[in-house]
Amino acid sequence: MKNKIIISKKNNKKNTIKINPIISFTSFIKRYNFILFIVIAVGGLIFAILLLTEILTQPVNNLQPASTSSTSSDTVTFDQTTINRINNLKTSDNNTNPVLPSGRINPFSE
């Protein structure tokens, strides 16, 4: 008896490959993990640099008075004690010898 090949209609479908999307994604990650790491790291560094650059280049608005009105002057005022202390400061032209406590010598004098 001869061997007969029986082809059923169920097996006559076209050959199709069913790929699970989770498996294909994990195989993609396994294959390109180093390249993906480099791309993500460089992208994070670029984002951080741009964020810091924007923060550093923004003008500082808190130096202005909190409330400005048309009747207030734009001059900065100090209290009188601060003005007196500034006026009492000596200039670098005044060559005064420092007053040392008794019994001590100045190691920096010649």
Backbone torsions as a table, in degrees:
resi	resn	phi	psi	omega
1	MET	NA	138.3	-179.1
2	LYS	-86.7	145.6	176.6
3	ASN	-76.7	124.7	178.9
4	LYS	-102.6	138.4	176.1
5	ILE	-94.5	120.3	-179.7
6	ILE	-106.8	121.9	177.5
7	ILE	-106.8	117.5	178.4
8	SER	-88.5	160.6	-178.8
9	LYS	-70.7	-21.8	178.9
10	LYS	-70.1	-35.6	-178.6
11	ASN	-86.8	-0.4	-175.4
12	ASN	-87.7	7.7	179.7
13	LYS	-71.2	158.6	176.7
14	LYS	-67.4	148.2	178.7
15	ASN	-70.8	116.8	177.8
16	THR	-122.0	146.7	178.6
17	ILE	-108.5	121.3	176.9
18	LYS	-96.7	120.0	-178.6
19	ILE	-112.0	126.3	176.6
20	ASN	-74.8	127.3	-177.1
21	PRO	-64.1	-28.8	179.1
22	ILE	-69.7	-41.1	179.4
23	ILE	-67.3	-39.4	179.9
24	SER	-67.8	-34.9	178.6
25	PHE	-68.4	-43.2	179.7
26	THR	-67.4	-35.2	177.0
27	SER	-67.8	-34.2	176.2
28	PHE	-64.6	-43.7	179.0
29	ILE	-64.2	-43.0	179.9
30	LYS	-63.9	-35.4	-175.8
31	ARG	-76.3	-39.5	-173.2
32	TYR	-116.2	32.0	-175.1
33	ASN	-65.9	-38.5	-179.8
34	PHE	-68.6	-42.9	179.3
35	ILE	-65.2	-40.9	177.8
36	LEU	-64.0	-39.7	177.3
37	PHE	-61.4	-45.3	-179.9
38	ILE	-62.8	-44.0	-179.2
39	VAL	-63.8	-42.6	-179.8
40	ILE	-68.8	-40.1	179.7
41	ALA	-65.5	-45.2	179.4
42	VAL	-65.7	-40.1	177.4
43	GLY	-62.6	-40.5	177.4
44	GLY	-65.3	-40.9	177.7
45	LEU	-65.0	-40.9	177.8
46	ILE	-63.0	-43.1	178.5
47	PHE	-61.5	-43.9	-179.6
48	ALA	-65.0	-40.8	-180.0
49	ILE	-66.1	-43.6	178.7
50	LEU	-64.8	-38.9	178.9
51	LEU	-65.6	-44.9	178.3
52	LEU	-65.8	-37.7	178.2
53	THR	-63.4	-42.1	179.1
54	GLU	-66.8	-38.5	179.2
55	ILE	-65.7	-40.8	-177.0
56	LEU	-75.6	-23.3	-178.1
57	THR	-94.7	-4.9	177.6
58	GLN	-70.9	138.9	177.9
59	PRO	-69.8	148.1	-179.5
60	VAL	-87.6	117.4	-177.1
61	ASN	-98.9	-7.5	-176.4
62	ASN	-82.5	1.4	176.2
63	LEU	-80.0	-18.6	178.3
64	GLN	-80.8	154.5	175.9
65	PRO	-59.9	148.6	-176.2
66	ALA	-64.9	-40.9	179.1
67	SER	-122.7	122.8	178.5
68	THR	-113.4	134.4	176.1
69	SER	-128.4	163.3	-176.1
70	SER	-71.9	-20.2	-178.9
71	THR	-89.3	-19.8	-178.3
72	SER	-80.5	147.8	178.8
73	SER	-83.5	158.8	-177.8
74	ASP	-93.3	10.9	-179.2
75	THR	-86.7	151.1	178.5
76	VAL	-92.5	133.4	-178.5
77	THR	-110.7	143.4	175.3
78	PHE	-111.9	160.6	173.9
79	ASP	-77.6	160.0	-172.9
80	GLN	-65.1	-33.5	-179.7
81	THR	-65.8	-36.5	177.5
82	THR	-67.0	-40.3	178.8
83	ILE	-64.0	-41.3	179.3
84	ASN	-64.9	-40.8	179.3
85	ARG	-65.0	-38.1	178.3
86	ILE	-67.2	-40.6	179.7
87	ASN	-67.5	-28.1	-179.4
88	ASN	-81.2	-8.5	178.6
89	LEU	-67.0	145.1	-179.3
90	LYS	-96.5	151.5	179.0
91	THR	-84.2	171.1	-179.9
92	SER	-74.4	-11.3	178.7
93	ASP	-76.3	-23.2	-179.7
94	ASN	-76.2	115.3	178.2
95	ASN	-99.6	85.9	177.7
96	THR	-105.4	141.6	177.6
97	ASN	-79.4	135.2	179.5
98	PRO	-68.9	146.8	179.3
99	VAL	-90.9	116.2	-179.4
100	LEU	-99.2	152.9	175.0
101	PRO	-63.4	154.3	-177.2
102	SER	-65.0	143.7	178.5
103	GLY	86.0	3.3	-179.9
104	ARG	-117.1	149.5	176.3
105	ILE	-114.5	158.1	179.2
106	ASN	-90.9	113.6	-178.3
107	PRO	-73.5	-11.6	-177.8
108	PHE	-96.4	-4.0	179.8
109	SER	-85.1	155.1	-179.1
110	GLU	-100.0	NA	NA
